[in-house]
Structure formats: structure tokens, C-alpha cells
Amino acid sequence: MRANPEAHGRDARATNREGLGRRTKKVPTTALTLLLFTLVACESPAPAPSPEQFQFPMAVYVQSSPHEYWEAVERGLKSRLNEPGMSVEWQFFNADTRETVRKQSTEAEYRAVALTALPSDSWAREWVQTLVQEQGTPVVLLGTNIPDALDLGFVGTYYYEVGRRAGSWFARNLARGEVLVVASHPVPRAVSEFWDGFRHGLMTNRRLRPQLVAIDRRTDIPARIETLTQRRSPAGIFFMGHDVAQEGLSALQASKIGVLSWNEDALGWFQSGKCQLLALEQPEEVGVRAGNLLRNLSQGRGRDRTVVYVPAKWYTR
């Protein structure tokens, strides 16, 4: 008996339609299942962010004593760190308290630290390395540059350049004689850096003889100035520091007088003719620039080391 090809074709088409229908019916079920899982996943609450993510504690450690210079730096620094979540601890220390301060800084979880310390002391360099390598805390050096430290920034006055420029001024304006530098400054090592620059600037006039009178403690200034009044007046005097200038301008005489100050009141000395050269530091601007670095580093911005020298304002006649 011969098979009917037409009947066979009808049976095959019917079978295909039936199978296709079964597959088509499964599609809505699968789509609904996926939609259900998606809705459940969307309804699951996302983990809440940690409050610590929005807190940026910072600290400033200064190896010095309280002074109007540092008050101006602190004022400028905190003006740049007044954003929500940011806080700054400011602390002075000395040789007797430095280990306590160091321990405190390494135990606290600061986002960034600014530090002023004697650059010749290896202890300060080791402190910076501990903060950076072990704690992962970025460090900004304030006022003093510590060689071979792992800091990510420096902000301060370039005291060598200030001294060199002052020495060059005396070399041009005096023919011969002694030039006395009476110096007292709250920034560690500022006097020695200034003195190096001053002597180099004075070298263009070999007939001038520089002499340094460095006063370490602020309370010793009146007595040291009194001692200098008993000497013969030099050809020139440079008062490095507002405190020594305030005490010495009325007590010591010279044909040419220069002053380095951080106080705007010193402009009155220049305008009244008490000094012919005035270099005016900008400690508040030093604080502003340091605050900018701390803010960026505390938020994870900035990788390359940044050096900022804040220039002094110069007045000459």
C-alpha cells in the first residue's frame, strides 16, 4: 500500500504547530519569573554608608611656643578647613613633650597632618616616615623643610632668599663697616637659613663685615638689646623678627636699618623713616596654602609633592 504524501505533510505541519505552541506558552512564564526576581532585588535596601566616610580629622603639630606668628598661620589654615566634617587639632610641643605628641599622632586616625619640627633632628624625619609608611597618613611640612622625609608638601617662607636679598641691599647702600643682624624668629631654623642667605648677598661688597646676634628666647630680647647699646654703632642693622625690631628700633642707631616682620604694624616704622628696608612676611597666607594642601590630601586628592614658597612683601627707600 502506497503512503499518501499529502496526508504525511499535513501530519508534520500539525506536529510543528503543536510544538511551537508549547514553546510559545513557556515564554510568558519565564519573563514573569525574571521580573519577579528583579522587583525583589530592587526592594532590598542598599547598605548605608559609614559616618566615618564623611569625617576628615586633621592635626597640626608645631615645635615652638604660642606666638602671634603662629596665631596668624592657624587663622589662615582653619579658614580653608571650615567645610562640613572637617576638624583640626592644633598642638605645640617641645623636646620634653615630643614623644607624647608622636605617640598620640600615630594612635589617632588622622586623614592628614601638618608638622613643624627642627629639620636637623633625625627624630623628626623618623616621625614623618612612621606617619606615612605605617599609618598611611599624608604629611605637610609647615615652615621648615626636613631633608629626606616622605612628606607630600611644604609651605613656608624662603628665608634664605629673604636673607640674600637683604644682604644685597646693604651691599649696594653701604660703603664699608659692620652690619649687625639681630635675629629672633618663632620658626625653627629660620634664623640660620636667613643668615646663610644674608652673608651670600653681602659678598658683592667685601668691605662690609656681617655679625649675627641670635636670640633664642623671646624673654631674653630686652637684655640682649641693652647689651648692644653699649657697643659702638654699626654701619647697618637688620632686625630679623618683629619682636627684636620692636625692642631695638628705639634703642639702636645705624645709618641703614632693615626689618623682617610678620606684623602689618611694621609698615608704620617704614613710613615714619625708622627703617629704610622692610620685608613683610605673610603668615596667614602660609596657613591658607597649608590648609589647601591638607584639605586635598585628606580627601585623597594630590599625589605629587607640592612645594609652596609664600613670598614676603618688600618696601625700600
Secondary structure, 3 states (H helix, E strand, C coil): CCCCHHHHHHHHHHHHHHHHHHHHHHHHHHHHHHHHHHHHHHHCCCCCCCHHHHCEEEEEEECCCCCHHHHHHHHHHHHCCCCCCEEEEEEECCCCCHHHHHHHHHHCCCCEEEEECCCCCHHHHHHHHHHHHHCCCCEEEECCCCCCCCCCEEEECCHHHHHHHHHHHHHHHCCCEEEEEEECCCCCCHHHHHHHHHHHHHCCCCCEEEEEEECCCHHHHHHHHHHHCCCCCCCEEEEECHHHHHHHCCCCCCCEEEEEECCCCHHHHHHCCCCCEEEECCHHHHHHHHHHHHHHHHCCCCCCCEEEECCCEEEEC
